[in-house]
Amino acid sequence: MTATVELVLPAGATLAEGPHWDPRAQRLYWVDIPAHRVYVFDPQTGAQQSFDVGQYVGAVVPRATGGLLLAVQHGFAILDPASGHSQPIAEIAAEADEADLRFNDGKCDPAGRFWAGSYSMAGRQRAGSLYCLDADGDVRRAIADVTVSNGLAWSRDHTTMYYIDTPTQAVAAFDYDVATGAIANRRVVISIPAGSGWPDGMTIDAEGMLWVAHWGGSCVTRWDPARGTALETITLPTAHVTSCCFGGPGLDQLYITTARQGLSAAELAAQPTAGSIFRARPGVGGLPADVYAG
């Protein structure tokens, strides 16, 4: 089926990213990375809270112990929405030593570890890494030589991790040990065709299919990772589609983030909803997003 896309929030964000649906609160969390802002959006009422965390913020997830965990420019921080106060909990020296590096996308695995990766804002190749923050606060580098760390997802049986390093134009899969967080046996399972935009954020549905946002491609696509085949395309009215997640009371709504960044004045005039949050009903449900166990 072809899903109809609706404009949910005309946010006008420079770079909306990292959508995360909280089924307990029935809220959508998302970030505007260069604006240093974390948002909590209630689709039922249209109300939204905004928090300025004072630095680049690439991703947000709830914590099992309360509050929110953030991937910020050079490490990780926690945010208390009640007070609006944020504080760092781990700075990664390898990232802080390079002024052009910042954290980008991030997500929790089924065991409650937080995975987030970095990239060079100056465009240096293979300068970033993918890190894993354990529930006890320990941080380890899981993948080095990353150019633009982006989408993450885990299979329904918790045996496979999927990962996007955007310039590879592919989705990679790893054997995944849920008990230890160890990954191994990297291989390409999806190749994104040239000319269809760059793979950005990603989520997985209840049938084990992957949904990939296309930066510069005006769409989100659904893929079968077992066969590497494209199954469906949802077209957006703006070029830079950044990420997506399933939400709503039945987890059957696909929330999609977009960006204004990188568009010319003429492109922005032609794409007035760039930087907004959209929603589609693709006819398949998602899985509850995991939260940080720490």
N, C-alpha and C positions, 0 to 999 in steps of 0.2 A: 504494500500500500504506500501511497505518497502522503506523508504527514503534512498537515497544515501548520505553518509557523505563526505564532502570535507574539506581538510585542508586549512584554510583561512589565518592564521597567525601563523608561527612556533615560538611562543613567548618564549618557554623555561622557562615559569614562574614557580616559586616555588609553588604558590597557586593563580592561576587566579580565580577571583570571580566577583560577582556583575555585570554581563553584563546589560547594559541599552542602548536601541536604541533611539536616538534623531531624530525624523522624520523631524524636521525643518532643521537641519544641515546635515542629512543623515550620521551621525557618530555613532560609537559604543563606549561607555564608559565602561571601566572595570578596575579592580584593581588587583595588586599583593600584597596581604596582608602583608606578612613578609618583602617584599622588600620596603614597605612604598611608593609604587608608584601608581599613577593614570594615566591611558592611555586614549587617544582619538584617535581612529582608523578610517581611511577613507577607506572602502573596495573598492571603485572605483579606487583609485590611489595607495593603499597600504601604503600611508604615515601615520605616527603615531607620536603623541606628547607624551612625558613622563614627569611627574611631581613628584619630590620627596617631600613628605609632612612631612618627618622627624619623623613619628611614624606609628604604625599599622593603616591601613585604610581598613575597611571592606566593604564599599559600597559607591557609588557615584551616584548622581542624579542631573539633571539641576535644576536651580532656575528660577522661573518666572521673577524675577527682574534682572537676568543675573548672569553668573558665575555658580559654582557648589557647591552643598552641600555634605559634607562627613560625614560618621560615622567613627570616629577615635578611638584611644584606649579607652579613658574614656569619650567620649562625642561626640560633633558635631563641625564641622569646615566648613568654606567656602574657596573656592579656586577660584582665578581669573586666568583663563588660559592665559590671555593677558600678565600678569606680572609674572605668576608662583608663586605668593605669596599666602600663606594660613594663616588663622588665626582662632583660636578657637572662637566659639560663645556660647557654653554651655558645662561645665564640670559637670558630674554627680557624686556627692560626694560618693554615694554608690558604684560606680564603681572604682573611684580613690582610695578609702580606701583599696581596695584589689588589690595588685600588679599583681596578676595572671589573673585578668579579662581583657577582651578586647571586643570591639564591633565586631560583625560579619556581617551577612547579613542585608540589609535594603531596604525599598521600600516606595514609596509614595502611599497614598490612593487616591480615586477619588476626595476628597476635598482638596488635596494638603498638607495634613499632612505627615510627614516623620516618618515611623516606623522602628526601628532598635533594635536588641537584642544582648545580650552578652553571653559569656561563660567563663569558667575557663580553661586557658591554662595548668594548673596543673592537670586537670581532675577531679576537685571536682564536685560532683553531685549536681544538683539543686542550683548552686551558681549564675546563671545568671538571667537576666530579659529581658522582652520586653518593650521598651519605645516608647512613641509617642511624637514627637516634633511638636507642633502646629505652624501655620504660624506666630503667634505673638512672637514666641520664648519660650513659656512656655513648660516645659517638665513634663510628668507624666509617672509613671510606670503602664503599663497596665496588665502585667502578671508577677508574681514572680515565684520563684522555677523552673527556666528553666535550663536545662543542656547544650544543644548546640542550641542556637537560630539560626534558618535558614530560609527557604523559606516562602514567603508571596505572597498572591494574593487576589483579590477581584472579586466577581461575576459581571457579566455584568449588573445586575439590582441594584448593589450597596447595597444589603441587607445581604451579607454573606462575612466574611473574612476567608481566609484559612491560616493555619499556621503550620510550621514544627518545632518541637523540636526533633532533629535527633534521639536520643536514644529511643524515644518512638516508632520508626519504624512505624509512622503513620502520616497522614495529619488530623489535627483537623479543624473543622469549628466552627465559632461563628456567632450568629446574630449580625449584624452590623448596626449602626445608622450613616448614612453619615453626618447628620447635626451636631452631637456632637462628633463622633468618639467613642462612647461607644460600648463595645462588651459584649456579654452575651451568656449563653446557650452553653457552650463548649461541643462538641461531636466529636467522631472519624468518619470520612467519608471514609477514605482510609487506609487500613492496608497493609504495604509493606511486602511481603513474606520474611521470613528468608532466608539467603543465596543469596539474590539478591543485596546486598549492602545496604548502609545506605541512607535514603532520605536526600537530601541536598537542593539546590536551587530549585525554582519552578516558573512557569509562567502559564498564562491562555490563551486559544485561543478564537477566535471569536464565537465558538460554545459552550463556557462555560466549555470545558474540561481542565483538569489540566495536565501540563507537569512537571515531577519530575526528577531531576538529581540524579543519584545513585553513591555516593562515595563508591569505592571498587566494584562497580557492572558493570562498563564498558558500561553504557547505560543511555538513557533518556526514560522514559515511559510516555505514555498518559493514563489518567484515566477519567472515568465518576464519578464525585463526588456524583451524585444523587444515583448511584447504587453501588459505590465502586468497579467497575470492571475495569480491565486493558484492554485497547483497542489496543495499539500499542507499539512496542519497537524499538528504534533506537540504534544500537550498535556502540560503539566508539572503536578505537584501543588502548585505554589506560584505566587503571582501575579507576582512581579517577576523576570522572565527577562531577563538582561542581555546575553548574547552567546553565540557558538558558534563552533566551528572543527572541521574534519575532522582526525582522527588515527587512531592504530592502525597496525599494520604495513602494512595495505593502504589506508590513508587512507579507510576506508569506515565509520568510526565518528564520529558527531557528538557532540562534547563540548559541554556546555551549562552555563553559569554562571548563578547566581541570587543573590538578595539578601534579607536580612532588613530592611534599611533601609526606613523608611516604612510598616511594618506595625504595626498596633495590637497590644496584648497579646492581645486575643481572636483576631486574625488569626494571630498567631504560634502560639497554642495550636492553631489549626485547621490550621496549615501547619508541622508540626514539622521538615520537611526544607528549609525556606527557608534560603538561604545555602549550599546544597550544590552539588556538581558532579554532573551527570547525564550519561548516555550513551545514545544511540539509534543504531540501525543502519537508516538510511533507504532502503537499497537502491541507493544511488548513491555514488560516491566523490568525494573532494575533490581539490584541487591542493596540492602542497607549498607551505607558507608561505614567503614570501621573508624573508631576513635582512638586517640592516643591513650595508652594504658597508664601513663605516668601522671 
